[in-house]
Amino acid sequence: MDDFYSLLGIEPDASVDDIRGAYRNRKDGLDSASEAGRADAVKLNKAWNVLSDPYQRGRYDEQRVSAAESGELGSDADGDDARSSNGSGSKRLPATAGNSRQTRQQAAREARQARMKKPTITPPAGTHFPATKDRIIAMVIDLLVLIVLVSGSQVAAQVVAKSQKPAVVKQVDDLNAKITAENKLKSDADKRVSADKKANNTTAQATDQKTSDDLKTQITSLTKQRDDAAAKLNPYFIGGIAIAFLLGFLYLAIPSALTGRTLGKRLRHLKALREDGSALGWRGAVVRFGLIVLVTFVLYFVLQQIAAVIVLFGVTAWMRNPNMQGMHDRFAHTIVVSDDAEN
């Protein structure tokens, strides 16, 4: 695999302007009349096309890391050694046994750095940005706690609904049982219709099709009755959902306001701070976690469980941010750091 950065004589984190300047300088120095010069021009054009496009460059950097680790990354020389004395074009310099491993490791490190910009925020003294693994583990622990809170609130809502509206709950359960039984009968009727078609038995097919259609009508009627009855229980379940979100918010915000740590962060030696390194405090905790809870709560009534997936994507945006900030961190101007010297 060609090393476009070495070919242009630039660093893997070079800006587009630097890439453009290096490309023009290299191309101006080519002997376009020679076959070698034309071949080099083709390579330079390819390097420019890839590195000037953010999407292609990102994919190329990933492939470059793999090629470097497997020893398949080409070492097109740059600088004064990249050209022969007569300007006939670049030559590939063979890697020696002594430096090939170091070259691959260095190329891999440079490619990783190129994919992520340098942080613009400096963690306070005695802290540093946490390892990805530690932050993921902390998130998983907190998610498990939130799942327990939500599940418990839903169970509690069912208990309250059953105690306050026992007749309605029994009606819904009975209708659900009838719908299940009718669906089974309809499925059997549909199988008989298929068998009748294969046997070319038109009389039996008509009878079984009528049975299937009648069952479908009954199922539709029973479903409407069930939904109408279940609507009377909605206040209890909506209240349960609201309580679950409130408990989740309190679980996240209160310990964060006091110590900067939820249970997950405490176990992994992580802490949430303001961007300036000061303590999160009540305002920071409310803004940071209030955004998460509010957006999830609103989206839940439109998208149900998909809402959690959307919010989780925004929260985990820290994996793609040089300051390891999720969307909620950027909104609240907060960071997560580690104070564990062993991380």
N, C-alpha and C positions, 0 to 999 in steps of 0.2 A: 504493500500500500504506500502510495506517495505521501511524503510529509510536506504538505502545502506550506506550513509555517517556515520550515527550513528552506524550502524552495524560494520563498520570498524574502527570507532573512529577517523574520519578525518573531516576536514572542506570541505565545498562544492567547494572551489576553489583550492583544493589540486592538485598537479601535478601528472602525471602518475607514476613517481618514488615513490612519497609518498604513492599513492594508492597500488602500488606493495608491498612496505615494510610493510604497515599495514596489507595487505592480508596475507602475509607470516607469520607475527608475530601471527596474530589471528589463522591461521590454525595450526601453530606449537603448539599452546597451547591447541588444542582440544584433547579430549579423543576419538580417533578413534574406540576404542573397544566398546564404549557405543552407544546406539541408539540415545541419545540426541546429542552426538558428531558428529555422521554421519549426522544427520539432520542439525546441524549447518554448517557442511562442505558444504552441498548442497547450503545453503544460501550464504555462503562466495564465493563459486564458481560463483554463479549467480551474486553477487555484482561485483566481479572482471571482469566477462565477459562483463557486461554492462558498468561499469565505465572506463574500459581500452580502449573501442572503442569510438572514438570521436562522431560518428554519433549516436550510441545508447545512449551515455551519454547526448547528447544534447536533444534527445527526452525524456529521463528519467527526466532531469531537468525540462522540461516543464510540464510533468505529475506530478512531485513532487510539483510544485507550486500550481497546481490545487488541488491536494490532501491535501496540507497544508491548503489552504484557505477553503476547505470544511470539514476539520477535519478528513480526512480519511488517513492521513499520520501516519504510524506506528512509535512508539517511542522505537525501539530496543535500549536498554541502552548500553552505552559504558564505557570504562575505568574500574575502579575497581568494579563499581556497575553493570557492564554488565555481570559479571560472579558470579555464586554462589560460596560459599567457598570451595566446593569439586570439582570445575572445571567441572561440569556436562554439562555446556552449558549456552548460553545466555538466559535471561528471558525478557519478555516484561513488561515494567513498565507502569502501567496505569497513564495517565495524570490526574492531579487533576483539580478540577473546577477552582482553582485559577490561574493555569499556562497554561491551554490548549490553550487559546486564544493567549497568548504571544508566546507560542511554535510554533503555526501555522504561526503567523506573522513573527517570526524570521526565520523559515524555508523558507518562501516565499522570504524574502529578500536575504537570502544566496543563494537560487537557481538562483535568478535574477543576482546576482553578479557573480555566477559561469559561467553563459552563456556569460558574457562579461568580458574580461580581464581588468585589471586596466589601466587607461590612462598612457601613457609614456610621454605626454607633459603637462606641467602645464601652464594654461592660465595666462597672466600677471595680476598684482595686479589690483583689481577693476573690473575684468571681470571673467566670468565663462562659461563653456560650456552651450549652450542654451537648453531650453526644446525642446523636439522633436516636439511638436505641433507648437511652434513659428517658428522653422526652416522650417517645412512643409508649413505653411501659407506664409512665405516669398517666398518660391520657387513657390508656386501657383501664387502669385501676379506677380512675374517676368515672369512666363510662359505665363500668360494672356497678358502681355505687348508684349512679343515676338510673340505670335499668332496674335495680332493686326498688328504688323509690317509686318509679313509674308503675311497676308491676304491683307493688303493695297498694298504691293509690287506686288502681283499677279494681283490685280485689275488694278493697274497702267500699268502693262505690257500688259494687254488685251486692255486697252484704246489706248496705243501707237501702238500696232499691228494693231488695227482697223483703226487708222488714217493713218498709213504708208502703209498698205497692205489691203485696204478695199475689193478688188476683191477676194483675197485669203481667207479672213475671211468669206465672203459671200459664197464662194464655199464650205468651210468646213462646215458651218452651213447648207447649202442645202443638202450636202451629208449625214450629220448626220440625217436630217429629213427623207431622203429617206431610210436610213438604218433602222431607227425606224419603218417606214411603212412596209418595206419588212419583218422585223422580225415578225411583227404582222400577216402578211399574211402567213408566214411560220408556225407560231404557230397554226393558224386556219387549215392549210392543214394537219399538224401533228395530230390534234384532229380528223379530218375526217378519216385519215388513221387508227387510233385506232378504230374508230366506224365501219369502213369497216371490220376490222379484226373480231370484235365481231359478226357482221352480216354475216360473211363468204361471203362477196361480193367481189370476187376477181377482177372483172372488174373495179369496182369503186376504189378499193384499189390501183390497178396499176396506174390508172389515177391520183389519189390524191398523190401517192408517187412520180410520175414524177413531179407534180407541186411543191412538197416540195423540191425535188432535184434541180429543176431549180431555185427556190427562193434562195436556199443555195448558188448556184453558183453566182447569182446576188449579194447577200450580200457580198460574198468574194471579188468580183470585186469592189463593191462600197467602201468597207472598205480599200482596197489597194489605191484607188483613194483618199479617205479621208486622209489616213496616209501620202501619198506623198505630198498632199497639206499642211497638218498641219506641215510637216517637214520644210516648208519655214518660218513658224512662230516661230520655235524653238529658234532662236537667241534672240527674244524678251522675251520669257519666261525664258530662261536660264539667261539672263541678269537680269530679275526680281528676280529670285532666288538668284543670286549673290548679288544684292542690299539688299535683305531681310537679308541675312546672315551678310553682312557688317553692316547694321543698328543694327542688334541684338548684334553684337560684340561691337559696339560703345556704345550701351545702357548699356551693362554689364561692359565694361572695363573702360570707362572714369570716371563715378562716383566712381567706386571701387578704381581706382588709386588715386583719389583726397581725398576721405573720407573713403574708405573701405566699402562703403554701396551702394547697388543698391536701387531702390525704395522699394522693398519688405523688404530688411534688415533694411532700415531706419524706416519703419512703425512698425517693430517688435523689434527694438532696438538691432539689430545684426550688427556685423562688421567682415570683413575678414582681417586677419593679417598674417604675416609670422610666422613660427613656433617659432621663437625666441621672438615673441611679438612685433616686429617692424612693422611699417606701411607697407601696401601692396606695395604702390608705382607703378610706371608705369610698371616696369619690371615684378613685381609679378602679376599685373592685366593682362598684355598681355599674360604671360605664362599660368596663371590659366584659363582664358576664351578663349584664342586662341586655346588651345587644344580641348575644347568642340566644338567650332564653326568649326574648321578645320576637326575634325573627323566626325561631323554630315554632313558637306558639302560634303565630299568625299563619305561617305556611302549613301547619299541621291540619287546619280545618279545610285547606284546599287540596293538599297533596298527600295527606295522611303520613305513612311511614317514609315516603320519599323525601319529606321535609328534612328529616334527620340526616339523610345522605347528602343533601345539598348543603346544609349547614356544616356538616363534618368536612366537606370538601373545602369550604372557606376557612374553617379553623385550621386544617392541616396545610394551608398554603405556606406555613412557615418552612416546610420542606423545600420550597422553591424560592425562598427569600434569603438574601445575604445576611440579614439581621435576625433570621429565624423568627420572623413576625408573621402570625396569621392575620387574616383580614380584621379580626376583632382587635388584635394588638395594634395594627396600624391606625384603626379608628380611635382607640383609646390612648395611643402613644405609650405603649407598654412593651417590655421585653421580658423574656424568660432567661434566667441565668442559672449556672450551677456554682455552688460554693464548696463542692467536694473536690479536694486537690487530687484525688485519684482518678477522676473522670478525664 
